[in-house]
Amino acid sequence: MNIIFPIYGFIILFIFNALTYKFCTKLKLTKYRQDKMFRFTNIIVLILLVTSYVKVLNAMI
């Protein structure tokens, strides 16, 4: 479990970053707005991954 979840998290972050990039290019956002969008998306996804990891750990106990 300690090896699988970080790999899963990396894949999820990669997918969300790819989708965010496509979204930013489609809307033709400025570099400043793109940075804000990526920061927001990465923080939200990271929070979701951490909470799901804690939930999985609690379920295993």
Secondary structure, 3 states (H helix, E strand, C coil): CCCHHHHHHHHHHHHHHHHHHHHHHHHCCCHHHHHHHHHHHHHHHHHHHHHHHHHHHHHHC
